[in-house]
Structure formats: C-alpha cells, structure tokens
Amino acid sequence: MPRVRFVQQDGSEKSIEVGRDLSVMLAAVRNGIPGIDGECGGCLDCATCHVYVDEERTSSLPQPSEEELELLSAVSGERKPNSRLSCQLKVLAPLDELVVHVPARQS
C-alpha cells in the first residue's frame, strides 16, 4: 500500500499508509496529522489543507486545476512552486511514497 510521509516545520515526521482512492488531506485528518485542517472536507473551497510536495515528486503528480491554482493564490502560508492542496492529491502509481511538508500555518 502506498504511503504519505508528512514532515512538520520542526522536522518531525509521520508516515501513514494511504489507499489509492483516498486524498492526502483525508488521510491526514483521519490520522490526526497536525497542521492539515481540511475545513471544507475536501470540496476545494477553503485551502486549509495546503502542503508543499517534495520537489522530486511534483512531476509525478497531475497538474493542479484552475480552481486549485485560484485557491492556492490565497493560502496564508508562503506559496511556493511546489504548493498544492492536499485534498486534490492522491498517491498514484508508480509512486510508493509521497513526501509532503506541512506549512507553518493554514489560516
């Protein structure tokens, strides 16, 4: 089963198994990952699930939609080229692990 490794600002990490049909945000919320709020429940409406995808993996993921890009323009943490909304991310083959860094703040 694929895994997502969440890296916090202090360098601490937690790795969890994620089903291929489960979003990174939903996996984080269900497993109590601090810093991933997901206030809208994953319906692409709030941007409180902002993460930084490990730069080595960004090309392995689908490009963000126009709606995601619009919400990313309003995140409260620093926006970076590898910023994504975790509600829009799923671990896709051939990835076995996706590493995401949690921003210092979501709101």
N, C-alpha and C positions, 0 to 999 in steps of 0.2 A: 504494500500500500504506500502511496506517495506521502511525503512529509512536508510540513512547513516549519521552518525554523524562524522564530520571532526573536529579534535582537532588540533589547531595550537600550535607552540612552546611556545607562550605566555599564553597558557591556554584557549584562546578564542575558542568558538565552533560554528559551524553552522550545523544544521540538515536539510537534504533535503529528500523529497520522491523520490524513485528510482523505476522505473518499473523493474520487474523481469528479463527482457531480456536486460537491459541496464548495461553496465560496470560501476564500481565505478569511473573510470577515466573519462568516457564520461559525467557522471552526474556532476562530479566536474568541468569540463571545461565548460559545458553548464550553470552552476550556478555560475561561477566566483570564485571558491574556490582558494584562493592564495596558491601557492606552488605546485600545480599539473599542470605540463606543458603539458604533453602528446604530445610532439613534433612530434612523428611518427603517431599520430592519432589512436593509439591503435593496431598497427600491430606487436607488440612485437619486436621492433627494436631499442629502444632508452633508456629505463629505466628512463625517466624523469617523471614518474608517481609513483615513489617509495613511499610506505606508510608502517607504522607499524600497523598491525592488532591487536586490543585489544586481549591480550593473552587468555582471557576467550573464545574467539570465533574462535581461529585458528583451533581447532579440528572440527569445524562445516563446514569448507571450504574444497573443494577438494585440494589435494596436488599440489604444483607447478610442472609444466612440466620441462623437462630437459632444454628447451630453456629459460624458465623464470629463472631457477636457474643460468644458464650461464650469463644472463644479470644482475641478482642480484649481481654477483661477481664483477661487475664494477660500482655499484652505487657510487655517490660521497658522499652521506650522510652515516653515520655509518650503516653498515649492522648488523642486529640483527636476532635472530632466528625467529621472527615474521615479518620479512621484506617480503613484497610482491609487485608485480607490480599491480597497481590498474586497469590497462587495462585488466587484467586477472581475476578480481574478479567481481562476481555478487552476489547479495543478494539472497540466496537460502532458500527455505522452510526448516526447520521451523523457520528460523531467521526472526524476525520482524525488528530488527535494527542491523546494523553493525557499530562498532566504529573503526575508523582509525585515527592514529596520523600522521601528516604531518612532514617530516624531516625538518631540518633547511635549507637544500639546495638540489637542484636536479642536478645541473651541476656546 
